[in-house]
Amino acid sequence: MRLSKEFEFFIYLLQKYATYKQMPANKVLELWNISRVFESQRLTDFIQDMYWVYHTERIENAFMDIDHILEYGVPLEGLGEFEC
């Protein structure tokens, strides 16, 4: 069975973000699962929806956006227009 390119990127981003934060990947996933974007959407779902933006930019841009969401509950200005 082949994973979708979106899911493969999600796993890649999860692993890279965990390294960036010096946290185990399972703890990052737990944090992403309980965090919300715009008070309703799970962060994990938002990240998957943002595949077309995140995979074409520097990985650090995704990190900054995720950090901003975790702190403020919304993505960095200008990214919301790319929501799927």
C-alpha positions in Angstrom: 0.0 0.0 0.0 1.3 3.4 -1.0 0.8 6.5 1.2 -0.5 9.6 -0.4 2.1 12.3 -1.1 0.1 14.6 1.3 0.4 12.0 4.1 4.1 11.4 3.4 4.7 15.1 3.7 2.7 15.3 6.9 4.9 12.6 8.4 8.1 14.4 7.2 6.9 17.7 8.6 6.0 16.1 11.9 9.5 14.5 12.2 11.3 17.7 11.2 9.1 19.8 13.6 9.8 17.4 16.4 13.6 17.8 15.8 13.2 21.6 15.6 11.4 21.6 19.0 13.6 18.9 20.5 10.5 16.9 21.4 9.5 13.3 20.6 7.3 13.1 17.5 4.5 11.4 19.5 4.4 14.4 21.9 4.2 16.8 18.9 1.4 14.8 17.4 -0.5 14.9 20.7 0.0 18.7 20.9 -1.2 19.1 17.3 -4.3 16.9 17.9 -5.5 19.0 20.9 -4.7 22.4 19.3 -7.3 24.2 17.3 -7.1 26.7 14.4 -9.8 29.4 14.4 -11.2 27.6 17.5 -12.7 24.8 15.6 -10.4 23.0 13.1 -7.8 20.6 14.5 -4.3 21.7 13.8 -3.5 18.3 12.3 -6.3 18.7 9.8 -5.2 22.3 9.0 -1.7 21.1 8.3 -2.9 18.5 5.9 -5.1 21.0 4.2 -2.1 23.3 3.9 0.0 20.7 2.0 0.0 22.7 -1.3 1.4 25.7 0.5 3.8 24.1 3.0 5.4 21.6 0.6 6.4 24.3 -1.8 8.0 26.7 0.7 11.0 26.4 3.1 10.1 24.0 5.9 10.9 26.8 8.4 7.9 28.8 7.1 5.7 25.9 8.1 7.4 25.9 11.5 6.7 29.6 12.0 3.1 29.2 11.0 2.6 26.2 13.3 4.2 28.0 16.2 2.0 31.0 15.6 -1.1 28.8 15.5 -0.1 27.1 18.8 0.4 30.5 20.4 -2.5 32.5 19.0 -4.9 30.0 17.4 -4.6 31.5 13.9 -2.1 31.1 11.1 0.3 33.9 10.2 -1.3 36.7 8.3 -1.8 35.9 4.6 -1.9 32.2 4.8 -5.6 31.9 5.6 -6.5 32.6 2.0 -4.9 29.3 1.1 -7.1 27.2 3.2 -8.7 24.2 1.5 
